[in-house]
Amino acid sequence: MVTENERLAVKKLTTRLLSTPIQTVSEGNRLSEKHRPRIVDGMLNQGKTYGDAKGGLDFLGKENTLDYLKTIQNDLMRQIEICDEVLDQHFQMGEPILPHYFYRISIILKKSKEVELEIDFVRAYAVHCYGAPCSPSNPDAKMTARADKLGVAPENPPLWPEPGSAFG
């Protein structure tokens, strides 16, 4: 069951997705280039992992990452917090949107029979990530399939580079 606080948090995340412009690949590359020297310095000169040098999502790349992800897989508030961090990194640093956490929210909402909330959330996610090039088992492909099933595929989906082409 989804609590009222969780429902409000999903609506806030949905509103954030709907109110932010779609970031093009070239915009993402430009933002990424701006932060790359600091990240590379952290990796080469300080021995940090990419994730530690970049900052954020501090649980990634750790020895117990998979164990941690299993413990939070049905924790809706934690998934929302992570998605907010992912979006911060996307819009500030050009990082790709990591689909797993958005997919977990969709699954939690579906299992909780929060149909309208899930439809609104998947629609908002699809605005930014619908049809991202990936394997069929990737959470992006699963979210695209979910958007199709719910009938919320965007009229103007994001434009993705052709597979194998240079990005940007």
mmCIF file of the C-alpha atoms, coordinates in Angstrom:
data_MODEL
# 
_entry.id   MODEL 
# 
loop_
_atom_site.group_PDB 
_atom_site.id 
_atom_site.type_symbol 
_atom_site.label_atom_id 
_atom_site.label_alt_id 
_atom_site.label_comp_id 
_atom_site.label_asym_id 
_atom_site.label_entity_id 
_atom_site.label_seq_id 
_atom_site.pdbx_PDB_ins_code 
_atom_site.Cartn_x 
_atom_site.Cartn_y 
_atom_site.Cartn_z 
_atom_site.occupancy 
_atom_site.B_iso_or_equiv 
_atom_site.pdbx_formal_charge 
_atom_site.auth_seq_id 
_atom_site.auth_comp_id 
_atom_site.auth_asym_id 
_atom_site.auth_atom_id 
_atom_site.pdbx_PDB_model_num 
ATOM 1   C CA . MET A 1 1   ? 0.000  0.000  0.000   1.00 0.00 ? 1   MET A CA 1 
ATOM 2   C CA . VAL A 1 2   ? 1.239  3.454  -0.893  1.00 0.00 ? 2   VAL A CA 1 
ATOM 3   C CA . THR A 1 3   ? 1.078  6.045  1.888   1.00 0.00 ? 3   THR A CA 1 
ATOM 4   C CA . GLU A 1 4   ? -0.109 9.603  1.360   1.00 0.00 ? 4   GLU A CA 1 
ATOM 5   C CA . ASN A 1 5   ? 3.494  10.876 1.781   1.00 0.00 ? 5   ASN A CA 1 
ATOM 6   C CA . GLU A 1 6   ? 4.684  8.421  -0.875  1.00 0.00 ? 6   GLU A CA 1 
ATOM 7   C CA . ARG A 1 7   ? 1.848  9.431  -3.182  1.00 0.00 ? 7   ARG A CA 1 
ATOM 8   C CA . LEU A 1 8   ? 2.802  13.097 -2.808  1.00 0.00 ? 8   LEU A CA 1 
ATOM 9   C CA . ALA A 1 9   ? 6.476  12.283 -3.428  1.00 0.00 ? 9   ALA A CA 1 
ATOM 10  C CA . VAL A 1 10  ? 5.614  10.407 -6.641  1.00 0.00 ? 10  VAL A CA 1 
ATOM 11  C CA . LYS A 1 11  ? 3.500  13.353 -7.786  1.00 0.00 ? 11  LYS A CA 1 
ATOM 12  C CA . LYS A 1 12  ? 6.382  15.737 -7.042  1.00 0.00 ? 12  LYS A CA 1 
ATOM 13  C CA . LEU A 1 13  ? 8.813  13.570 -9.042  1.00 0.00 ? 13  LEU A CA 1 
ATOM 14  C CA . THR A 1 14  ? 6.259  13.331 -11.867 1.00 0.00 ? 14  THR A CA 1 
ATOM 15  C CA . THR A 1 15  ? 5.884  17.114 -11.898 1.00 0.00 ? 15  THR A CA 1 
ATOM 16  C CA . ARG A 1 16  ? 9.659  17.512 -11.986 1.00 0.00 ? 16  ARG A CA 1 
ATOM 17  C CA . LEU A 1 17  ? 9.904  15.246 -15.027 1.00 0.00 ? 17  LEU A CA 1 
ATOM 18  C CA . LEU A 1 18  ? 7.086  17.074 -16.803 1.00 0.00 ? 18  LEU A CA 1 
ATOM 19  C CA . SER A 1 19  ? 8.433  20.548 -16.030 1.00 0.00 ? 19  SER A CA 1 
ATOM 20  C CA . THR A 1 20  ? 12.039 20.048 -17.113 1.00 0.00 ? 20  THR A CA 1 
ATOM 21  C CA . PRO A 1 21  ? 13.105 20.329 -20.740 1.00 0.00 ? 21  PRO A CA 1 
ATOM 22  C CA . ILE A 1 22  ? 14.338 17.280 -22.592 1.00 0.00 ? 22  ILE A CA 1 
ATOM 23  C CA . GLN A 1 23  ? 18.127 17.251 -22.646 1.00 0.00 ? 23  GLN A CA 1 
ATOM 24  C CA . THR A 1 24  ? 19.542 16.530 -26.084 1.00 0.00 ? 24  THR A CA 1 
ATOM 25  C CA . VAL A 1 25  ? 22.557 14.276 -26.503 1.00 0.00 ? 25  VAL A CA 1 
ATOM 26  C CA . SER A 1 26  ? 24.695 17.271 -27.494 1.00 0.00 ? 26  SER A CA 1 
ATOM 27  C CA . GLU A 1 27  ? 23.566 19.239 -24.412 1.00 0.00 ? 27  GLU A CA 1 
ATOM 28  C CA . GLY A 1 28  ? 24.403 16.250 -22.233 1.00 0.00 ? 28  GLY A CA 1 
ATOM 29  C CA . ASN A 1 29  ? 27.812 15.940 -23.871 1.00 0.00 ? 29  ASN A CA 1 
ATOM 30  C CA . ARG A 1 30  ? 28.488 19.646 -23.291 1.00 0.00 ? 30  ARG A CA 1 
ATOM 31  C CA . LEU A 1 31  ? 27.625 19.363 -19.595 1.00 0.00 ? 31  LEU A CA 1 
ATOM 32  C CA . SER A 1 32  ? 29.654 16.184 -19.264 1.00 0.00 ? 32  SER A CA 1 
ATOM 33  C CA . GLU A 1 33  ? 32.710 17.818 -20.877 1.00 0.00 ? 33  GLU A CA 1 
ATOM 34  C CA . LYS A 1 34  ? 32.520 20.624 -18.334 1.00 0.00 ? 34  LYS A CA 1 
ATOM 35  C CA . HIS A 1 35  ? 32.821 18.160 -15.410 1.00 0.00 ? 35  HIS A CA 1 
ATOM 36  C CA . ARG A 1 36  ? 35.164 15.619 -17.015 1.00 0.00 ? 36  ARG A CA 1 
ATOM 37  C CA . PRO A 1 37  ? 38.492 17.218 -15.916 1.00 0.00 ? 37  PRO A CA 1 
ATOM 38  C CA . ARG A 1 38  ? 37.450 17.128 -12.236 1.00 0.00 ? 38  ARG A CA 1 
ATOM 39  C CA . ILE A 1 39  ? 36.256 13.540 -12.519 1.00 0.00 ? 39  ILE A CA 1 
ATOM 40  C CA . VAL A 1 40  ? 39.353 12.341 -14.384 1.00 0.00 ? 40  VAL A CA 1 
ATOM 41  C CA . ASP A 1 41  ? 41.585 14.111 -11.845 1.00 0.00 ? 41  ASP A CA 1 
ATOM 42  C CA . GLY A 1 42  ? 39.787 12.330 -9.012  1.00 0.00 ? 42  GLY A CA 1 
ATOM 43  C CA . MET A 1 43  ? 40.208 8.970  -10.716 1.00 0.00 ? 43  MET A CA 1 
ATOM 44  C CA . LEU A 1 44  ? 43.838 9.352  -11.822 1.00 0.00 ? 44  LEU A CA 1 
ATOM 45  C CA . ASN A 1 45  ? 45.321 11.437 -9.035  1.00 0.00 ? 45  ASN A CA 1 
ATOM 46  C CA . GLN A 1 46  ? 43.212 10.423 -6.062  1.00 0.00 ? 46  GLN A CA 1 
ATOM 47  C CA . GLY A 1 47  ? 42.462 6.786  -6.899  1.00 0.00 ? 47  GLY A CA 1 
ATOM 48  C CA . LYS A 1 48  ? 38.691 7.281  -6.788  1.00 0.00 ? 48  LYS A CA 1 
ATOM 49  C CA . THR A 1 49  ? 36.180 5.245  -8.727  1.00 0.00 ? 49  THR A CA 1 
ATOM 50  C CA . TYR A 1 50  ? 34.212 7.048  -11.421 1.00 0.00 ? 50  TYR A CA 1 
ATOM 51  C CA . GLY A 1 51  ? 31.178 7.230  -9.132  1.00 0.00 ? 51  GLY A CA 1 
ATOM 52  C CA . ASP A 1 52  ? 33.163 8.605  -6.187  1.00 0.00 ? 52  ASP A CA 1 
ATOM 53  C CA . ALA A 1 53  ? 34.952 11.159 -8.353  1.00 0.00 ? 53  ALA A CA 1 
ATOM 54  C CA . LYS A 1 54  ? 31.657 12.267 -9.913  1.00 0.00 ? 54  LYS A CA 1 
ATOM 55  C CA . GLY A 1 55  ? 29.754 12.378 -6.628  1.00 0.00 ? 55  GLY A CA 1 
ATOM 56  C CA . GLY A 1 56  ? 26.240 11.247 -5.810  1.00 0.00 ? 56  GLY A CA 1 
ATOM 57  C CA . LEU A 1 57  ? 24.750 7.749  -5.621  1.00 0.00 ? 57  LEU A CA 1 
ATOM 58  C CA . ASP A 1 58  ? 27.449 6.738  -3.166  1.00 0.00 ? 58  ASP A CA 1 
ATOM 59  C CA . PHE A 1 59  ? 26.227 3.134  -2.985  1.00 0.00 ? 59  PHE A CA 1 
ATOM 60  C CA . LEU A 1 60  ? 27.162 2.380  -6.611  1.00 0.00 ? 60  LEU A CA 1 
ATOM 61  C CA . GLY A 1 61  ? 30.398 0.547  -7.294  1.00 0.00 ? 61  GLY A CA 1 
ATOM 62  C CA . LYS A 1 62  ? 30.727 -0.678 -3.732  1.00 0.00 ? 62  LYS A CA 1 
ATOM 63  C CA . GLU A 1 63  ? 31.269 -4.281 -2.774  1.00 0.00 ? 63  GLU A CA 1 
ATOM 64  C CA . ASN A 1 64  ? 27.746 -4.628 -1.373  1.00 0.00 ? 64  ASN A CA 1 
ATOM 65  C CA . THR A 1 65  ? 25.829 -2.661 -4.037  1.00 0.00 ? 65  THR A CA 1 
ATOM 66  C CA . LEU A 1 66  ? 23.635 -5.582 -5.129  1.00 0.00 ? 66  LEU A CA 1 
ATOM 67  C CA . ASP A 1 67  ? 22.796 -6.494 -1.550  1.00 0.00 ? 67  ASP A CA 1 
ATOM 68  C CA . TYR A 1 68  ? 21.834 -2.888 -0.874  1.00 0.00 ? 68  TYR A CA 1 
ATOM 69  C CA . LEU A 1 69  ? 19.672 -2.686 -4.008  1.00 0.00 ? 69  LEU A CA 1 
ATOM 70  C CA . LYS A 1 70  ? 17.826 -5.827 -2.911  1.00 0.00 ? 70  LYS A CA 1 
ATOM 71  C CA . THR A 1 71  ? 17.056 -4.313 0.493   1.00 0.00 ? 71  THR A CA 1 
ATOM 72  C CA . ILE A 1 72  ? 15.528 -1.175 -1.057  1.00 0.00 ? 72  ILE A CA 1 
ATOM 73  C CA . GLN A 1 73  ? 13.806 -2.692 -4.096  1.00 0.00 ? 73  GLN A CA 1 
ATOM 74  C CA . ASN A 1 74  ? 10.333 -2.144 -2.606  1.00 0.00 ? 74  ASN A CA 1 
ATOM 75  C CA . ASP A 1 75  ? 11.136 1.028  -0.663  1.00 0.00 ? 75  ASP A CA 1 
ATOM 76  C CA . LEU A 1 76  ? 9.225  3.608  -2.673  1.00 0.00 ? 76  LEU A CA 1 
ATOM 77  C CA . MET A 1 77  ? 10.594 6.652  -0.843  1.00 0.00 ? 77  MET A CA 1 
ATOM 78  C CA . ARG A 1 78  ? 14.200 5.509  -1.286  1.00 0.00 ? 78  ARG A CA 1 
ATOM 79  C CA . GLN A 1 79  ? 13.604 4.874  -5.001  1.00 0.00 ? 79  GLN A CA 1 
ATOM 80  C CA . ILE A 1 80  ? 12.171 8.386  -5.329  1.00 0.00 ? 80  ILE A CA 1 
ATOM 81  C CA . GLU A 1 81  ? 15.184 9.890  -3.511  1.00 0.00 ? 81  GLU A CA 1 
ATOM 82  C CA . ILE A 1 82  ? 17.536 8.052  -5.862  1.00 0.00 ? 82  ILE A CA 1 
ATOM 83  C CA . CYS A 1 83  ? 15.560 9.198  -8.917  1.00 0.00 ? 83  CYS A CA 1 
ATOM 84  C CA . ASP A 1 84  ? 15.845 12.799 -7.730  1.00 0.00 ? 84  ASP A CA 1 
ATOM 85  C CA . GLU A 1 85  ? 19.617 12.342 -7.422  1.00 0.00 ? 85  GLU A CA 1 
ATOM 86  C CA . VAL A 1 86  ? 19.759 10.756 -10.877 1.00 0.00 ? 86  VAL A CA 1 
ATOM 87  C CA . LEU A 1 87  ? 17.857 13.711 -12.333 1.00 0.00 ? 87  LEU A CA 1 
ATOM 88  C CA . ASP A 1 88  ? 20.167 16.171 -10.549 1.00 0.00 ? 88  ASP A CA 1 
ATOM 89  C CA . GLN A 1 89  ? 23.162 14.485 -12.192 1.00 0.00 ? 89  GLN A CA 1 
ATOM 90  C CA . HIS A 1 90  ? 21.399 14.369 -15.556 1.00 0.00 ? 90  HIS A CA 1 
ATOM 91  C CA . PHE A 1 91  ? 20.492 18.045 -15.671 1.00 0.00 ? 91  PHE A CA 1 
ATOM 92  C CA . GLN A 1 92  ? 23.642 19.368 -13.983 1.00 0.00 ? 92  GLN A CA 1 
ATOM 93  C CA . MET A 1 93  ? 26.321 17.033 -15.350 1.00 0.00 ? 93  MET A CA 1 
ATOM 94  C CA . GLY A 1 94  ? 24.884 15.455 -18.491 1.00 0.00 ? 94  GLY A CA 1 
ATOM 95  C CA . GLU A 1 95  ? 24.792 11.977 -16.969 1.00 0.00 ? 95  GLU A CA 1 
ATOM 96  C CA . PRO A 1 96  ? 22.329 9.545  -18.547 1.00 0.00 ? 96  PRO A CA 1 
ATOM 97  C CA . ILE A 1 97  ? 19.091 8.884  -16.690 1.00 0.00 ? 97  ILE A CA 1 
ATOM 98  C CA . LEU A 1 98  ? 19.538 5.514  -14.983 1.00 0.00 ? 98  LEU A CA 1 
ATOM 99  C CA . PRO A 1 99  ? 16.282 3.664  -15.702 1.00 0.00 ? 99  PRO A CA 1 
ATOM 100 C CA . HIS A 1 100 ? 16.383 0.966  -13.016 1.00 0.00 ? 100 HIS A CA 1 
ATOM 101 C CA . TYR A 1 101 ? 15.122 3.168  -10.192 1.00 0.00 ? 101 TYR A CA 1 
ATOM 102 C CA . PHE A 1 102 ? 12.300 4.658  -12.282 1.00 0.00 ? 102 PHE A CA 1 
ATOM 103 C CA . TYR A 1 103 ? 11.319 1.129  -13.309 1.00 0.00 ? 103 TYR A CA 1 
ATOM 104 C CA . ARG A 1 104 ? 11.220 0.065  -9.643  1.00 0.00 ? 104 ARG A CA 1 
ATOM 105 C CA . ILE A 1 105 ? 8.805  2.927  -8.913  1.00 0.00 ? 105 ILE A CA 1 
ATOM 106 C CA . SER A 1 106 ? 6.577  1.776  -11.770 1.00 0.00 ? 106 SER A CA 1 
ATOM 107 C CA . ILE A 1 107 ? 6.607  -1.796 -10.439 1.00 0.00 ? 107 ILE A CA 1 
ATOM 108 C CA . ILE A 1 108 ? 5.800  -0.672 -6.881  1.00 0.00 ? 108 ILE A CA 1 
ATOM 109 C CA . LEU A 1 109 ? 2.902  1.464  -8.115  1.00 0.00 ? 109 LEU A CA 1 
ATOM 110 C CA . LYS A 1 110 ? 1.601  -1.369 -10.310 1.00 0.00 ? 110 LYS A CA 1 
ATOM 111 C CA . LYS A 1 111 ? 1.743  -3.894 -7.452  1.00 0.00 ? 111 LYS A CA 1 
ATOM 112 C CA . SER A 1 112 ? -0.004 -1.382 -5.183  1.00 0.00 ? 112 SER A CA 1 
ATOM 113 C CA . LYS A 1 113 ? -2.751 -0.929 -7.799  1.00 0.00 ? 113 LYS A CA 1 
ATOM 114 C CA . GLU A 1 114 ? -2.043 2.806  -7.984  1.00 0.00 ? 114 GLU A CA 1 
ATOM 115 C CA . VAL A 1 115 ? -3.148 2.849  -11.623 1.00 0.00 ? 115 VAL A CA 1 
ATOM 116 C CA . GLU A 1 116 ? -3.584 6.599  -12.198 1.00 0.00 ? 116 GLU A CA 1 
ATOM 117 C CA . LEU A 1 117 ? -0.417 7.430  -10.287 1.00 0.00 ? 117 LEU A CA 1 
ATOM 118 C CA . GLU A 1 118 ? 1.548  4.889  -12.335 1.00 0.00 ? 118 GLU A CA 1 
ATOM 119 C CA . ILE A 1 119 ? 0.085  6.145  -15.620 1.00 0.00 ? 119 ILE A CA 1 
ATOM 120 C CA . ASP A 1 120 ? 1.044  9.737  -14.795 1.00 0.00 ? 120 ASP A CA 1 
ATOM 121 C CA . PHE A 1 121 ? 4.523  8.699  -13.653 1.00 0.00 ? 121 PHE A CA 1 
ATOM 122 C CA . VAL A 1 122 ? 5.283  6.500  -16.684 1.00 0.00 ? 122 VAL A CA 1 
ATOM 123 C CA . ARG A 1 123 ? 3.979  9.229  -19.013 1.00 0.00 ? 123 ARG A CA 1 
ATOM 124 C CA . ALA A 1 124 ? 6.338  11.770 -17.390 1.00 0.00 ? 124 ALA A CA 1 
ATOM 125 C CA . TYR A 1 125 ? 9.318  9.393  -17.592 1.00 0.00 ? 125 TYR A CA 1 
ATOM 126 C CA . ALA A 1 126 ? 8.547  8.634  -21.243 1.00 0.00 ? 126 ALA A CA 1 
ATOM 127 C CA . VAL A 1 127 ? 8.821  12.327 -22.128 1.00 0.00 ? 127 VAL A CA 1 
ATOM 128 C CA . HIS A 1 128 ? 12.563 12.084 -21.409 1.00 0.00 ? 128 HIS A CA 1 
ATOM 129 C CA . CYS A 1 129 ? 13.446 8.453  -22.106 1.00 0.00 ? 129 CYS A CA 1 
ATOM 130 C CA . TYR A 1 130 ? 10.889 6.801  -24.396 1.00 0.00 ? 130 TYR A CA 1 
ATOM 131 C CA . GLY A 1 131 ? 12.537 4.554  -26.965 1.00 0.00 ? 131 GLY A CA 1 
ATOM 132 C CA . ALA A 1 132 ? 16.104 4.914  -25.672 1.00 0.00 ? 132 ALA A CA 1 
ATOM 133 C CA . PRO A 1 133 ? 18.352 2.558  -27.645 1.00 0.00 ? 133 PRO A CA 1 
ATOM 134 C CA . CYS A 1 134 ? 19.052 -0.466 -25.440 1.00 0.00 ? 134 CYS A CA 1 
ATOM 135 C CA . SER A 1 135 ? 18.633 -4.201 -25.157 1.00 0.00 ? 135 SER A CA 1 
ATOM 136 C CA . PRO A 1 136 ? 15.108 -5.606 -24.625 1.00 0.00 ? 136 PRO A CA 1 
ATOM 137 C CA . SER A 1 137 ? 15.978 -6.621 -21.040 1.00 0.00 ? 137 SER A CA 1 
ATOM 138 C CA . ASN A 1 138 ? 17.150 -3.115 -20.122 1.00 0.00 ? 138 ASN A CA 1 
ATOM 139 C CA . PRO A 1 139 ? 14.805 -1.199 -17.768 1.00 0.00 ? 139 PRO A CA 1 
ATOM 140 C CA . ASP A 1 140 ? 14.542 1.557  -20.415 1.00 0.00 ? 140 ASP A CA 1 
ATOM 141 C CA . ALA A 1 141 ? 13.064 -0.972 -22.848 1.00 0.00 ? 141 ALA A CA 1 
ATOM 142 C CA . LYS A 1 142 ? 10.737 -2.210 -20.109 1.00 0.00 ? 142 LYS A CA 1 
ATOM 143 C CA . MET A 1 143 ? 9.605  1.348  -19.350 1.00 0.00 ? 143 MET A CA 1 
ATOM 144 C CA . THR A 1 144 ? 9.024  1.983  -23.079 1.00 0.00 ? 144 THR A CA 1 
ATOM 145 C CA . ALA A 1 145 ? 6.958  -1.212 -23.231 1.00 0.00 ? 145 ALA A CA 1 
ATOM 146 C CA . ARG A 1 146 ? 5.055  -0.111 -20.105 1.00 0.00 ? 146 ARG A CA 1 
ATOM 147 C CA . ALA A 1 147 ? 4.333  3.294  -21.660 1.00 0.00 ? 147 ALA A CA 1 
ATOM 148 C CA . ASP A 1 148 ? 3.036  1.530  -24.782 1.00 0.00 ? 148 ASP A CA 1 
ATOM 149 C CA . LYS A 1 149 ? 0.849  -0.815 -22.716 1.00 0.00 ? 149 LYS A CA 1 
ATOM 150 C CA . LEU A 1 150 ? -0.579 2.066  -20.673 1.00 0.00 ? 150 LEU A CA 1 
ATOM 151 C CA . GLY A 1 151 ? -1.138 4.118  -23.834 1.00 0.00 ? 151 GLY A CA 1 
ATOM 152 C CA . VAL A 1 152 ? 1.074  7.011  -22.703 1.00 0.00 ? 152 VAL A CA 1 
ATOM 153 C CA . ALA A 1 153 ? 3.827  7.005  -25.332 1.00 0.00 ? 153 ALA A CA 1 
ATOM 154 C CA . PRO A 1 154 ? 4.741  10.620 -26.099 1.00 0.00 ? 154 PRO A CA 1 
ATOM 155 C CA . GLU A 1 155 ? 3.594  12.154 -29.383 1.00 0.00 ? 155 GLU A CA 1 
ATOM 156 C CA . ASN A 1 156 ? 7.095  13.568 -29.919 1.00 0.00 ? 156 ASN A CA 1 
ATOM 157 C CA . PRO A 1 157 ? 9.528  11.084 -28.337 1.00 0.00 ? 157 PRO A CA 1 
ATOM 158 C CA . PRO A 1 158 ? 13.129 12.106 -27.692 1.00 0.00 ? 158 PRO A CA 1 
ATOM 159 C CA . LEU A 1 159 ? 15.459 11.817 -30.676 1.00 0.00 ? 159 LEU A CA 1 
ATOM 160 C CA . TRP A 1 160 ? 18.213 9.279  -30.162 1.00 0.00 ? 160 TRP A CA 1 
ATOM 161 C CA . PRO A 1 161 ? 21.363 8.856  -32.262 1.00 0.00 ? 161 PRO A CA 1 
ATOM 162 C CA . GLU A 1 162 ? 21.369 5.841  -34.561 1.00 0.00 ? 162 GLU A CA 1 
ATOM 163 C CA . PRO A 1 163 ? 23.023 2.821  -32.908 1.00 0.00 ? 163 PRO A CA 1 
ATOM 164 C CA . GLY A 1 164 ? 26.716 2.783  -33.762 1.00 0.00 ? 164 GLY A CA 1 
ATOM 165 C CA . SER A 1 165 ? 26.854 6.476  -34.656 1.00 0.00 ? 165 SER A CA 1 
ATOM 166 C CA . ALA A 1 166 ? 28.919 9.036  -32.799 1.00 0.00 ? 166 ALA A CA 1 
ATOM 167 C CA . PHE A 1 167 ? 26.847 10.680 -30.078 1.00 0.00 ? 167 PHE A CA 1 
ATOM 168 C CA . GLY A 1 168 ? 26.282 14.400 -30.435 1.00 0.00 ? 168 GLY A CA 1 
# 
